[in-house]
Amino acid sequence: RRLAHLCRIGAALGLLAGAALGETQVRGWQSYFGDHRLTKHWGFHFDGQLRSSWEDGWSQLLLRPGVNYYVRPDLFLSLGHAYIRSTPDGGRPAAEQRLWQQVQWMPKVRGVTTVHRFRQEQR
């Protein structure tokens, strides 16, 4: 519910900014990225993205769920599946399925946590 509210606010701000700039094409990109720990070693990943055009409706939907394995507090591995549906402007929709793997490492550098993500997708 909170995510939907934030998406509406983001879309409204995007529309206002486009109108103020005199844009004739208004596009939006809403997204959610999250890693959620369930136990000491296991969790899940989800990211979802919706790219849209005011004139044509949505043009791309990306859903990327996965499973996380936490090796240690600053390192986890992920494995998942991605579904991407794209509709080019005025074109026919095309869907794509992919497997993906990821390593995320979060070392501290001079007291600041940095994040390094290495992802591979099979197309």
N, C-alpha and C positions, 0 to 999 in steps of 0.2 A: 504494500500500500504506500509506504514511504517512497519507494523507488518510483512508482508511477507518478506520484506528486512531483518529485524532482524532475522527472522526464517532461512533464507538462510545463513546469517553470522554465526548463532549458529550451523547449520548443518555442514558448512565447517570447523569451528573450532573443532567440535567433530570428524570429519573424520581425520583431521590433527593430533589431539592428539592420536587417536587410531593407526594411522600409525606409529607415533613416538614411541609408546610403543610396537609395534609389535603385536597388537591385531589381532586375526583372525576373531572375531565377532565384528561388529560395530553396535551399537544401538544408537538411538537418542530419546530425549523426548522434544518436543516443547510444550509450554503451554502459555495460556493467561488467566489472572484473572483480572476482573474489576467490580467495582461497580460505577454506573453512576447515579447521582441525576438529575431528570427532573424538579421537583417542590420542594417546601419546605418539603413536606412529602413523595413524591413518586419518585421512581427511578427503575432502573433495574440492575440485576446482570447477568454476563455471565462468564463462564470459559469453555475453550476448551483445550483439551490435545490430542496430537498425539504421540504415542510411536511407534517407527519404528525400523526395522532391515534392514540393507543394503542388506542382501541376500534375505529376504522374503518380502520386502515392509513393509507397516504399519501393526502393530500387535494389536494395540488398539486405538480406537477413543472414546473420552468422551466429550459429549456436555452437559452443565449444565446451561440452562437459568433460570432466576427467576425474581420475582418482589420484590422490597425493599420498606419497610415502615419505614421512619425515625421518630422515637419517639422523639428524641432530638439530639443535635449535636454529642453526644458521644455514641448513641445507635440506632441500627436499626434492624428490623426483616425482614426475607426473606422467601419466599415460592417459590418452583420451581419444575422442572421436569428434570430428568437426563436420557440421552440415552447413553449407553455404548455398543460398539461393539468390541468384542475381537476375535482374531484369534490366537490360540496357534500355536507354531512352527509346521508347517506341518499338522495342524488340521483343523477342519471345523469351520467356523465363528459362533459365538453365540452372540445374541443381548439381552440386558436387559433394562428394563424401570423402573425408580424409581421416587417416589415423595420424596422431601426433605424439611426440615425446618431448619432455622438457626437464631441464635441470635448473633450479633456482638457488643461487648462493647469495647470502646476505652478510658479508663480512663487515666488521667495524673498521673504519679508517680514521684514525685520530679522534675517536669518540663518536663518529657519525656513521650510522648504518647505511651502507650502499647496497643496491640490489642489482644482481647480474642474472639475466634470464637467457638461457640458451634453448631454443625450440627448433625441432625438426618436424616437418610435415611431409607425409607421402602423398604425392598427387598422381 
